């Protein structure tokens, strides 16, 4: 049985004994002392199967019965679902101070632990991560009654070497029709919770999308979860254009739709978000729609969590609308889209360069692109008909499949550029 007096001696962990329950603990994976929750990697003594054991001690100082209820609810939900990237529920057993949940073990760090190199964070790999998580959410939302996770963040997403992800910790998850008190609704992680969750409003299939968008922005900016407040302006919006100025503009549009403060301005569900994501890098897929970009504030709040008071709530409330039902969006046939000229000038002409930018399949007809530094820019499939590129540096640019009819290339430097026919410019 469990040894209640053998958990922590100074900075050393002494693992409890669960051998009578059939498990041998190997190491501690995580702990929440105040909540009385511990997570262990363990081995089934009989089968040698590696498992995860989540222990909840409701007799521990600081623990509460609300935490006990959350663990019980997690067990009930895990028994209902079956997805290859949600660790399977195996069993549970009682201890002298609480009980333990046993789950399938996945040999993968979480996104908060994973340190990505610059090479790792290609748009291709970002798409793999995003797609993998969205596929899980699609499954949850297609259950007989939609399941809302309510706590998507880097710590709750595991990732393997092939960039497949696994969603864990369903302690706060709820079915969409379940009644919840205001105190229950606001549980989660500040910065990752959508505004409606903070305000105790009804959650929808768009709610988890906000949390996923915030997670991806943290990943792209290499920002720890605890510092997410540094990414949000004083209107509680993510300043994606300023944070990621050289990110593919289609990705920026997509992320802005994911983290819109109003549910009515987000994708209505994971299936729609996934469909739009697949369109970004595939000219044969249905196109994404242009998404209007509002003005972004320049002041970053110093202490996001500390400033979360009445004024903050009112700011959120002013940006929210009553959730509505969404029709299935109609596909858009033409993949390329035209950038709004003021936005284009703001992004490129302000600095005079856009080194390594990605403007794939973007309509740039008759744009004034003179004397810019566009080294290594990706203009695959873009429409540059009639554009003025005099004096512009396009060394190493990718112009595969681009339309260059009537383009003014006087004094344009194209050394090493991949031309529309696939040849490389000398």
Buried (B, 14 or more C-beta within 10 A) or exposed (E): EBEEEEBEEEEEBEBBBBEEBBBEBEEBBEBBEEBBBBBBBBBBEEEEBBBBBBBBBBEBEEBEEEBBEBBBBBBEBBEEBEBEBBBBBBEBBEBEBBBBBBBBBBEBEBBBEBEBEEEEBEBEBBBBBBBBBBBBBBBBBEEEEBBBBBBBBBBBBBBBEEBBBBBBBBBBBBBBEEEBEEEBBBBBBBBBBBBBBBBBBBBBBBBBBBBBBBBBBBBBBEBEBEEBBBBBBEBBBBBBBEBBEEBBBBBBBBBBBBBBBBBBBBBBBBBBBBBBBBBBBEBEBBBBBBBEBEEBBEEBBEEBEEEBEEEBBEBBEEBBEEBEEBEEEEEBEEBBBEBEEEBBEEBBBEEEBBBEBBBBBBBBBEBBBBBBBBBBBBBBBBBBBBBBBBBBBBBBBBBBBBBBEEBBBEEBBBEBBBBBEEEEBE
